[in-house]
Structures are given as structure tokens and as C-alpha cells.
Amino acid sequence: MSGHSKWSTIKHKKGAADKKRGAIFTKLAKAVTVAAQNGGGDPDTNFTLRLAVDKARAANMPKDNIERAIQRGVGGDKSEALDDVVYEGYGPGGVAVMVEATTNNRNRTAGQVRAVFTKHGSSLGESGTVAWQFNRRGTIAVPAAGIDPDELVMAAIDAGALDVEPEDDYVTVYTEVADFQKVKQALEAAGYDTSEAELAMVPSVLMELDPGKQLQVLKFIEVLEDQDDVDQVWTNAEISDEVAEQYAES
């Protein structure tokens, strides 16, 4: 499994949401605000906003916080406008890395991201440096507990999914961007939990690393995601179950 996918599972096991709930709420609120800013404040007609709201609810963000974030987005205050930015480079062991951030100050965010790359012996590149190694995909991570994976696979494929990847804790459904909403809604209608859904940068080919480098990559991802403006980090690192378990317990 790719570094980001494995890292998402590790965060659940480490209980990061409990330790850093305030920071997580801040990032989720930013995502809601940007979605409302770009596509309007109605989740029924703005699918990106629907995804952001669903993710906020899944993290138990209070309803009032979500509503305030939507209002900030549709309020029209240009001084508070937020931008989505993407940084690309190479991380520990030479893995390809893409960093998605939301900011009201591009210079500040670029400086923070560059500092993390430098501290970890990595290099930040120009736009297009590694993007060619990834494909934009819809991903839906359905909790594996209490479901029949074979039935989910059939339901997902029938709905138009590209691929389905069963794991111990989740079954991940991959879609084309154009089919993402349709597949998500079909799985919801079939009774599956689709709250862990997002548009992701999925690597075309995974890069094998020794266990030591895998641990470095996971630490690198964690430090990057600890930055206030960083939303997601994508890599093409292949992380073994053994290394993931070791890191989750550290």
C-alpha cells in the first residue's frame, strides 16, 4: 500500500485525532471554507463541499463549526480568501512526494514546507517534478468490520469503480474523478459507510524501500501533515504491514 494510505490507517491506530483534535478541526474547517468559496454553500449542489462536510462530521466536528466554515466561504471577504496550493519534490529514499495545502499566505506555507524537506534531507522541486507519477482518483475507504468484502467489490464494480483493494481495516474503492460522485452515492444507497472519501493522488507505480527508509518516509509524512497549512501528503512509497505496525506503536 502507498505511504499515504498506510499513514491514514496508522493515524487511526495512534489516536492522532484525540491528541490533535483542535488542529484537525482547523484543517477540516479550511477545507469546508474553500469548497464553499469555490462552489457555493449548498452541499446538495456542491459535491466538493459535500465531501468536506462528510469528512468533518466523521471527525465529530460540531455542527456549528461546520456552519461557520461554510459561511466564511460564501461571505465574500476577499481578505480572508484561501487558496489551494500543491508542492512537489523527492523525500527520503528518493520517493516522489506531493503536498496539498490551503493557505492565505503562499510565501509562509512554501517556507514551512521547504523547511521540512530540508530538515529531512529531501528536495522540493518545481511544478510537474513528480506529478506525472500520479493519477487523480476518487478513493472511498469503507470500514471492513461487519461487511462482506466480496459483496462490496461487486457493488463497487457495478457502480463504475476502477478497482477495489481489500485491506485488514478498510476496503478501498478507486474511481475515475468523473465517476466519483456516482460510485459514492451508489455505495451509500447500498448501506456502506463512505465518510472516508476523497480525491487522491494515487501513484502509478510503488517504490520499494528498506524498512529503515520506510520509517523515515512515515515520519516525514507526519511532520509535513503537522504543518498548519498542509492538508494531505501523497507519496509513491510502498509501506509494509510490519513497518506500519511498528510505527503505529511508536
Summary of the structure (lengths in Angstrom):
residues: 250
radius of gyration: 17.8
end to end distance: 19.8
largest distance: 50.0
contacts: 805
relative contact order: 0.18
helix: 52%
strand: 22%
